[in-house]
Amino acid sequence: MPKTTIKDVARKAGCSIASVSRVFSPRREDWRVDDAIRQKVLQASAELTYFPRPAARSMKGKNTYRL
């Protein structure tokens, strides 16, 4: 079974990949996402059992988010 990606969540929630990314961002308070979209994204991620993977995030960026 393939892993659920952020693209799958965006498709199910009916929003953009950027909106999904902003909902799960560690800097969440800096981004403004409408509450209705946030709820759709959280519901879609729960249905698809999606969770952000820190290893994937650290490969994409230059920060590992570890102490």
C-alpha positions as CSV (number, residue, x, y, z in Angstrom):
1,M,0.0,0.0,0.0
2,P,1.6,3.3,-1.0
3,K,2.1,6.0,1.6
4,T,-0.4,8.9,1.6
5,T,1.2,12.2,0.4
6,I,0.3,15.8,0.8
7,K,-1.1,15.7,-2.8
8,D,-3.6,13.0,-1.8
9,V,-4.8,15.1,1.1
10,A,-5.1,18.2,-1.0
11,R,-7.1,16.3,-3.6
12,K,-9.5,14.8,-1.0
13,A,-9.9,18.2,0.8
14,G,-10.5,20.0,-2.5
15,C,-7.8,22.6,-1.8
16,S,-4.2,23.4,-2.9
17,I,-1.1,21.6,-1.8
18,A,0.1,25.0,-0.3
19,S,-3.0,25.1,2.0
20,V,-2.3,21.6,3.3
21,S,1.3,22.5,3.8
22,R,0.3,25.6,5.8
23,V,-2.0,23.7,8.0
24,F,0.8,21.3,9.0
25,S,3.6,23.8,9.1
26,P,5.6,24.2,12.3
27,R,5.2,28.0,11.8
28,R,1.4,27.5,11.8
29,E,0.7,30.7,13.6
30,D,2.4,32.7,10.8
31,W,0.1,31.5,8.1
32,R,-3.5,32.5,7.7
33,V,-5.7,29.5,6.6
34,D,-9.5,29.8,6.7
35,D,-11.0,27.7,9.4
36,A,-13.3,25.8,7.0
37,I,-10.3,24.8,4.9
38,R,-8.3,23.9,8.0
39,Q,-11.2,21.6,9.1
40,K,-11.4,20.0,5.6
41,V,-7.7,19.3,5.6
42,L,-7.7,17.8,9.0
43,Q,-10.7,15.6,8.2
44,A,-9.1,14.5,5.0
45,S,-5.8,13.7,6.6
46,A,-7.6,11.7,9.3
47,E,-9.5,9.7,6.7
48,L,-6.4,9.0,4.7
49,T,-4.2,8.5,7.9
50,Y,-1.8,11.1,6.7
51,F,0.8,12.6,9.0
52,P,3.8,14.8,8.2
53,R,7.1,12.9,8.1
54,P,10.0,14.8,9.7
55,A,12.6,12.9,7.7
56,A,10.9,14.0,4.4
57,R,10.7,17.5,5.6
58,S,14.4,17.6,6.6
59,M,15.4,16.2,3.2
60,K,13.5,18.9,1.4
61,G,14.8,21.8,3.6
62,K,18.0,22.4,5.4
63,N,16.6,22.1,8.9
64,T,16.1,18.8,10.7
65,Y,13.9,20.3,13.5
66,R,15.9,18.3,16.1
67,L,17.8,19.6,19.1
